[in-house]
Amino acid sequence: YQFYNPEEIFEMEPEYIREGNLGGAVYYDTNVDDVRLTIEVLKEAIIRGTIAVNYCKVNSYIKDNGKIVGVKCRDLESNLDFEVKATLVVNATGIWTDKLLEKRPEEIPQPLIRPTKGVHLLYRRKHVKNRMATIINSRSDGRAFFVLPRDKDFTLIGTTDTDYQDELANPYCNKEDADYLIQSVKYYFPNAELEYKNILSTYAGIRPLVMQKGKSESEVSRKHLVFFSDDGLLTITGGKLTTWRAMAEDLFEHVEEKKLFPDIKREKYWSRQPFIISLKKEDWPDKLRNSGIVLDEDIADHLYQQYGKGAIKILDMIKEDESLKERVMEENNFIKAEIVYVLRYELSPHLIDIFCRRTEMSLWIHHRRASEAAEKVAKIMQKEYSWSDETTKKEINNYLDYIKKTVSFIL
């Protein structure tokens, strides 16, 4: 990082508050699409021999002499029950960790997880008026959060950190969350136009923090925890996105100590190996040029960043149907071909999967245009999946109901 005096800071960030400004430091970081990271890791695991199952619920354990040797599951799409036997069962269920823990070591607290909610707001950059990514402190409690440029035209504001006791599967941003962020950003960027009407979208998530008594939400450690229970269950919980590879390596060290799989050896830092499904950035221009397909530069960059080697399959789809290179909505870079790709290769049975769990489309499309976007994507899904009109309408309504809840304090 490097320190700059107030005038240098104002030159970099002209709309930033001037009163009391003593200068600041600039450092470099990166951002990540957590949706795509999760999916690409799953796809890499499948390439290496994993079997991945979607929309599946664990109802109970299979036991032999008190030891867990498998799970009894239900396919939530077909409502069919089935069993999976295993040498080792790992509980890596995040905010649901406590529900899967039947026996725990004495030193493990109950409950183990302290769920806290974090929300984000998305605006057009012209309304926030920031140029750079900025860390600011909340005017109400001093907690730090971010004002982040995303793509060329957007700014993401967040996140909050509050204890959460409602339904774990469906957290939403409420008025209190939004006001907490808006009031502080408005102080640091006095000319920002942060009225509710300018909010494009919101999203919320739940952190699976490990319980620490006597500490506030933001004071609780983000460290992870790995342990075996007496019934043989291996649990990993806590942590955060930026430490996911270290968490995986730590888990496998615990497995190796038990010598459950003596034929499997892993060197230290094995998670640094390159992905089989990755595509080097320098190779993408040649792949694009050799395809003969002409794409806007923004779309070409988007496809590479989001799908890696999968972008080559998307090009193949466009070769078969030129209309698939059209944008879904004119204000962003999502195209019809990537929707088809996700449907064919990424286990996406529902419309909400496409918008929220395979892409970030729900974030980048104004909530008032959600119906228009839903109609367009549902039409593609209807053709791919041979949906009836009734099913298509139901999928659209389910997604729009979700969107309404994300901005309920605005409507």
N, C-alpha and C positions, 0 to 999 in steps of 0.2 A: 504494500500500500504506500501511498504518498500523500503528504499533507499539503494543503493549499490555503492561502489566506482568503479572507472574505471576498475580495474583489475577484479573485480567480474562481471562487465557487459561484459567484453571481454570473460570471461569464459562461460557465458551464451550465448553470441552472438559473436562468434569468428570472423565473417566476417564484423562486424560493424566498421565504421570509427574510427580510433584511434586518429587522430589529433584533438586537442582541446576538447577531451572528458573529462568531469568532473564527470562522473558517471551518475546514473539515478535511476528512481523509477520503481518498478514492482507492478502492481495491477491486479486484476482478473475481467474478464468480460465474456460474453457469446456471441455466434453467433446464428443466426436464419435463416432458409430458409423461406423467406417472401412469396414465392409461396405456400408452404405447410401450413404455418400459415393461410393465407387467405382462402384457400380451406377448411381446418379443421374447421375454425370458421363458414364458410357457412354451412358445413355439420352438425355442432352442432346446428345451428339455425334451420335447416330443421327438425332435430330430435325433436326440441322444438316447431314446428308448423309453421315455416316460409315456404313460397313458393318462391323458387329462380328461376329466369328466366335468361337464358344465351343468348348472341347475341341479345339483345333487345335495341332499341333506343327510347327515349322519344322525340316525335315530338312537343307536345304542352300540355298545361294544360286544364283540364275541370274546368270551373268556374261556381259559383252560386252566384249572387249578388256581383261580384267582388272578391269572395273568392275562392281559389283553393280547389277543392274537388276531384281531381283525375288527371290522366294523359292519354294522347293518345299516344299509342306506336306502334312500328312496329317491327315485328319479322324479323330480318335480314337474317334468313335462308330461310324462306318461303315467305317473302315480304308481309305477311298478317298483317293488322292493327287491333288493339284491344284497348279496354279501361280498365282502372283500377280505380275504385272509392275508396276513402279513407277518413277517418276522419282527417288524417294528412298526408301531403306529406313532406318528408325530402329530402333536397338537400345535398347529401353527395358525390359529384362528383369530388372532388379533383381539378385537374387542369382545369376542365371544369365548375367550379362553376359559373363563370361570365355568361356563356351562358344560365344558368338556372335561373338567377336572373332577373326578370322583374321589380320588385320594391324592393328598398332597403332603410333602414333607412338613415336619413341624415348623421349620423356619419360614415357610411360605405363607404370607398373610392371606386371610379370607375376609372380604374378596381380595383377589390379587390385582385386578385391573381397576384403575381409576379412569374412566372415559372422559375426555375433554373434547369440546367441539371447537373447530376452527372454520371460519367462513371467509370467503373472498367476494369482492365486488368487481365487476368489469365495466369500464367506461371507455368511450372514445378518448384517445389521447388529447384531442383538442379541448375536451372538457376539463381534464385534470391539469393540462398545460405543463407537464413534466417533460424533460428531455432524457434524463438518465434514471437508472434504478436508484432509489433513495431509501435509506433506513431512517425511520422517524420514531419518536417515542410518544406513546399515548398521552394525551393531556389529562386523562382521568386517573390512570394508575401507573404511568411511567413505562409500561411494557413496550418493547420494540416490535415494530412490524414494517412491512415493505410497501413501497409504491414502485411497481415494476413495469417497464415497457414490454409489451408483447407484440410480436410481429411489427408492422410499420405503423399501425393506426390505433393500437389499443393500449390501455393501461390496466393492470391488475393490482388491486389493493387488498392487502391482508397479511397476516391472518389474525383472528381472535384466539383466545384460549380460555374457555369457561367450562366448568363442570357440567356434565350432561347426564340426565336421568331419563330421557324419553326413549322412544323406540330407536334401537341401535341401527337398524337397517335403513332408516329414512330421516337423517338429520336435514334441517333446512335453516336458511338464514332468516332471522326475524328482524323486526324493527329495531330492537335494542342492539343487536349485532351490527346492523348497518349504521346506526347513529354513532356507535362507538368508533367506527373507522372513519366515517365522514367528518365528524367534528375535529378530529386531530389532523386529518389531511387538509381540511379547510384552513386550519391555523398555519400550517407550514407552507401551503400554496394559497394565499389569500384570494387570488383571482379565479380559483378553480370553480367550475360550475357543476357542483355535485348534487344537485337536486335529484330526488327520486326519479323524475321523468327521464333523466339522462343515464340511469343504470341500464346497461344492456342485459346483464344476467348476473346470477349469483350461484355459488355452490358451497357446500359444506361437507366436512368429513369429521370422523371421530378418531382421536389418538388413543391407542391402547397403552396408556402410561402405567408403569408398575407402581402400586400403592406405596406412598411414603407419608406417614401420619405427620400432621403439624406443619405441612408445607402447602403453599398456595399452588394453583394450577401451573403457573409459569416456573415455579421453583422446583417442581418435581423433575427428577432426572429423566433424561431420554435414553438412558442405558438399557440394554436388553438383558434378559434373564433366560438361562437354559438349565433345565433340571429333569431328572427322572423321578417318577412316582413309584411307590411300592408295587403297583400293578403293572409296571413296565412301560407305561406311557411316557414318551419324551415330549416335553413342552418347551417351546421357545416363544417368548412374548416380549413386549416393550420395544425399545429401539426406535428407529426412524428410517425414512427412505434413504438418506445419505449413507447409512451404515449397513445396507442390506447385504452386501457381499461379505462384510466382516461377520455379520450374524450367521450367514450360511456356513462360513468356515468354522466358526465356533461350534455350531451344532454338530458338524461332522467330526470335530475333535472329541466331543462327548460320545458319539457313536463308536469311534475307533477305540476309546478307552474300554468299552464294554465287549469289544472283540466279537460283535454280532455278525460282521461280514469280513472274516479274516482275509479273503482273497482280494478285497478292495483296498488299495493304498492311494493316498493323496498327498502330494507334496505341498509344502507350505505355500500360501498365496496362489493356490491352483485356480482360484476364481478370476485371476487376471488373464486367463487364456482368452484368445479372441473367439467370438461367436462364429459358428459355422454358417449361420444365416446372415452374417453381416456383409456389407458391401463397402469397400474402401471408397472414400469420397472422390479420390482422383480417378476412379474407374467409372463413375456415374456419367460424366459428360460423353464418354465414348459409347456407352450403352445407349444413351439417349440419341446420340447422333446416328448410330448404326441402325436404330429402329426406324429412322425416316419420319418420325412423328415430331411435329413442331408444337411445343407447349410454351405458354407464357413462362418467363423465368421464375416468377413467384410460385407457380404451380409445380414446375420441375423441382425446385428446391424443397417444396413442401413434401412431394412424393418421396424424395430421397430421405429427408429427415425423419419422416414418419414410418416408412416401410422398409428401408434398407434394400436388401435383395428382392423383397416382395414387390418393389417398384418395377422390376423387370416384368413380372407377371402382369402388372397393371398396364404396362405398355403393350403387351401381347393382346390384352383385352381390347385396347383402343384400336389396334390393327384390325381386329375382327369387326369392330363397330365404332366408327369415327365419332358418333354422337356421344360416346361415353367420356370424351374429354371435356365435355361441357361442365361448367360450374353448377353445383347444386343451387347455390345462392350467389348472386353477383358480387356481394360484398366480402367474400372470403375465398379461400383457395381449395376448398373441398370439391372434388369432381365426382361424376357419376361412376366412373370406372373403379374408384377406390371403394365405393359402396358395394359394388358387385364382388370385388376382391374379398372384402371383409365377410360377406355373406357366404362365399364359397370356401374360405380357408380359415375362418376364425370363430366358428361355433357361435353364431349370433342369431338366435331364434326369434328375438323380439325387437321391435322398433326402438325401444329405449336403450337396448344394447348398442345399437349403431350410434346413437347420439351421445351417450354418456359413458359407455364401457369399452368401446373400440376406437372411437374418435372423441375429440372435444367439441364436436359441432354444437352441442347444446349451449356451450359457453360463448361461442363466437357469433351466434345468431341472435338478434334482438328478440326478447321474449314476445314482443307484439307481432313478430313474423314467424313465430314457432309453428303456427298452424300451416302456413304456406310451405315451410320446409318439411314438415311432417308429411304432408300430402305428396310431395315430390319423392321423398325417400320411400314412403310406403308403396308408391306405385312401382318402384324398382323391386321392392321385396315381394310384392304380389306376383310379379312376373317370374322372379327367381324361385319362389316357394309355392307357386300355384295357390295362393291364398284366395279364399272366397271374399266377396265384397263385405260380408259380415265380419270376418276375421280382420280384414284390413281396417275397417272402421273402428273395431274394438282396440286394435293396436294404436291407432292414432289418438283415440280418446284417452287411453292409459298414459301415453306420453304427455299429452297436453295437460292432463291432470297433475302430473309431476311438475311440469313447468309452472303451472299456476301456484303450486305450493312453494316454489323457490322464490317467487316474487309476491307472495300474498300480502305483504305489508305495503306494496305499491298499488295494487289493483283496488 
